[in-house]
Amino acid sequence: MSDFGTDPPAGGMGSRVRADERIASGKLYVGVDPSGGKGSWGFAVVLWLSGGCRILRAWESKPSEAYSSLKRLAGAGVYAVGVDAPLNILGRTPTWRGCERYALKRGARLLPLNTPGMIALSRIGNSIFRLLEEAGIPAVEAHPSSILSALGLKTGYYRRSHVVDALIAAVAAAAFFEKPSAVEAAVDDCVLVYKLSEGFANVCQLYMLNVDSRPSH
């Protein structure tokens, strides 16, 4: 997890990802945590191997460079993407979709879609969905805060960035496609992953994010 940082070199990420994919013969899953405003975006890449996953990289990207990062990743053999944002909302923004109502009843902590911040995030989510759809890459929505809460993890130290949420979104996508029994997801007018099993979180090293015991300075 020491690979947190800012934008990788323009050509380096795709080359590195493709090399790792060939060596490990696994599947690549990407997590994206977009900002609805001027803040940084978070990106993460995990490699799914037989029975487990390896974190390849997690980093922040400036909004002006975020779509370039996404396009590079889309061309790097990505199997699926998890996004911490509403995807493919058409027409008037509802307060809740069917998938959110389902997740809320089961303990997820979600914000109404018709608030100004969520409307802005939904527009960005639509752009991400279109880009991935054109590349033929499936995408699911993930809600990292609900996932962390269900796992009992507290990551206040890392909340200064979007990196952790992107990492959780990548792991959620991997779990949804590789081990559906390890997730709780609302599948209605969207696919929303809001819980992961402790076992899958362990396999994908999410418990490394628990920083409660981190010494204070």
C-alpha positions in Angstrom: 0.0 0.0 0.0 3.0 2.3 -0.2 2.3 3.1 -3.8 -0.2 5.9 -3.0 0.7 9.1 -4.9 -0.2 11.4 -7.6 -0.5 10.9 -11.4 1.8 8.3 -12.8 3.8 9.1 -15.9 1.6 9.5 -19.0 2.7 6.3 -20.6 3.9 4.3 -17.6 0.6 3.2 -16.1 -0.7 1.4 -19.2 2.7 -0.3 -19.9 3.1 -1.4 -16.3 -0.4 -2.8 -16.1 -0.2 -4.7 -19.3 3.2 -6.2 -18.2 1.7 -7.3 -14.9 -1.3 -8.8 -16.6 0.8 -10.9 -19.0 3.1 -12.2 -16.2 0.3 -13.1 -13.8 -2.4 -14.1 -16.3 -5.0 -12.5 -14.1 -7.8 -10.0 -14.6 -7.5 -6.3 -14.0 -10.1 -4.4 -12.0 -10.1 -0.6 -11.7 -11.6 1.6 -9.1 -12.5 5.2 -9.7 -13.5 7.8 -7.1 -14.4 11.0 -9.1 -14.8 14.4 -7.5 -18.0 16.3 -8.2 -16.1 19.5 -8.0 -12.5 20.7 -8.3 -10.9 18.1 -6.1 -8.6 15.3 -7.1 -9.9 12.0 -8.4 -8.8 8.6 -7.0 -7.8 5.7 -9.1 -6.8 2.2 -8.1 -5.9 -1.0 -10.0 -6.0 -4.5 -8.6 -5.0 -7.8 -10.3 -7.3 -10.8 -9.6 -5.4 -14.0 -9.5 -6.7 -17.5 -8.8 -8.4 -17.1 -5.4 -7.1 -13.7 -4.5 -6.1 -10.2 -5.6 -3.0 -8.1 -5.6 -3.0 -4.3 -5.3 -1.0 -2.9 -8.2 -1.3 0.8 -7.7 -3.5 3.6 -6.2 -3.0 7.2 -7.0 -4.7 10.7 -7.2 -5.3 12.5 -10.5 -6.1 16.1 -11.1 -9.5 16.7 -12.6 -7.9 18.0 -15.8 -6.1 14.7 -16.3 -8.6 12.3 -14.9 -10.3 11.4 -18.2 -6.9 10.8 -19.8 -6.0 8.4 -17.0 -9.3 6.6 -17.4 -8.8 6.3 -21.2 -5.3 4.8 -20.7 -6.7 2.3 -18.3 -9.6 1.4 -20.6 -7.0 0.5 -23.2 -4.9 -1.6 -20.8 -7.1 -4.8 -20.9 -9.3 -3.9 -17.9 -12.0 -6.5 -17.1 -14.4 -4.2 -15.2 -14.5 -1.0 -13.2 -16.0 0.0 -9.9 -17.1 3.6 -9.6 -18.0 5.6 -6.5 -20.6 7.6 -8.2 -24.1 7.1 -9.7 -23.9 5.8 -13.3 -26.2 6.2 -16.3 -28.9 8.4 -14.7 -31.0 9.6 -17.6 -33.5 12.5 -17.6 -34.6 14.1 -14.3 -32.6 13.1 -11.3 -34.7 11.1 -8.8 -34.3 11.3 -5.1 -33.6 7.5 -5.0 -33.5 4.7 -7.5 -34.7 1.3 -6.8 -31.1 0.1 -6.1 -30.6 2.8 -3.4 -33.9 2.0 -1.7 -32.9 -1.7 -1.5 -29.5 -0.8 -0.1 -30.8 1.7 2.4 -33.2 -1.0 3.8 -30.1 -3.2 4.4 -28.0 -0.6 6.2 -26.2 1.3 3.5 -25.6 5.0 4.2 -26.4 7.0 1.1 -27.0 10.6 0.1 -30.2 11.5 -1.9 -29.4 11.9 -5.6 -31.2 15.2 -6.0 -28.9 17.2 -3.8 -26.6 19.7 -5.7 -23.4 17.7 -5.0 -24.9 14.4 -6.1 -26.4 15.9 -9.2 -22.9 17.1 -10.2 -21.4 13.7 -9.4 -24.1 11.9 -11.4 -23.2 14.0 -14.5 -19.6 12.9 -14.1 -20.8 9.3 -13.5 -22.7 9.5 -16.8 -19.5 10.6 -18.6 -17.5 7.7 -17.1 -20.2 5.2 -18.0 -20.3 6.4 -21.6 -16.5 6.2 -21.9 -16.5 2.7 -20.5 -19.5 1.6 -22.6 -17.7 2.7 -25.8 -14.7 0.6 -24.7 -16.9 -2.4 -24.0 -16.0 -2.5 -20.3 -18.7 -3.2 -17.7 -19.0 -1.0 -14.7 -20.7 -1.3 -11.3 -21.3 1.3 -8.6 -19.7 0.9 -5.3 -20.3 2.7 -2.0 -17.0 2.6 0.0 -18.3 4.3 3.1 -21.0 1.7 3.5 -18.5 -1.1 2.8 -16.0 0.3 5.3 -18.7 0.7 8.0 -19.9 -2.9 7.5 -16.4 -4.1 7.9 -15.7 -2.0 11.0 -12.8 -0.2 9.4 -12.0 3.4 10.1 -9.7 5.2 7.7 -9.6 8.8 8.9 -5.9 9.1 8.2 -6.4 8.5 4.5 -9.6 10.6 4.1 -7.5 13.6 2.8 -7.7 11.9 -0.6 -9.9 9.8 -2.8 -7.4 7.0 -3.1 -8.9 4.6 -0.5 -12.4 4.9 -1.9 -11.0 4.1 -5.4 -9.2 1.0 -4.0 -12.4 -0.2 -2.3 -14.4 0.4 -5.5 -11.8 -1.7 -7.4 -12.0 -4.6 -4.9 -15.8 -4.4 -4.9 -15.9 -4.8 -8.7 -13.5 -7.8 -8.4 -15.7 -9.4 -5.8 -18.9 -8.8 -7.8 -17.6 -10.5 -10.9 -15.2 -13.1 -9.3 -17.0 -14.2 -6.1 -20.6 -12.9 -6.0 -21.3 -14.7 -2.7 -18.8 -12.3 -1.1 -20.8 -9.2 -1.8 -24.2 -7.7 -1.0 -25.3 -5.7 -4.0 -28.5 -4.1 -5.1 -29.3 -5.2 -8.6 -32.2 -3.2 -10.0 -32.0 0.0 -12.1 -28.3 0.0 -11.2 -25.8 -2.4 -9.7 -24.7 -1.1 -6.4 -22.2 -3.0 -4.2 -22.6 -1.8 -0.5 -21.1 -4.7 1.5 -18.1 -7.1 1.2 -17.5 -10.2 3.3 -14.7 -10.1 5.8 -13.0 -13.0 4.1 -12.8 -11.2 0.7 -11.6 -8.0 2.4 -8.8 -10.1 4.0 -7.9 -11.7 0.7 -7.6 -8.2 -0.9 -5.7 -6.7 2.0 -8.4 -4.1 2.9 -7.7 -4.6 6.6 -4.4 -2.9 6.0 -6.5 0.3 5.8 -7.5 0.0 9.5 -5.3 2.8 11.0 -6.9 3.0 14.5 -3.6 1.8 16.0 -1.6 4.3 14.0 0.5 6.4 16.5 -0.5 10.0 16.9 2.0 12.8 16.2 
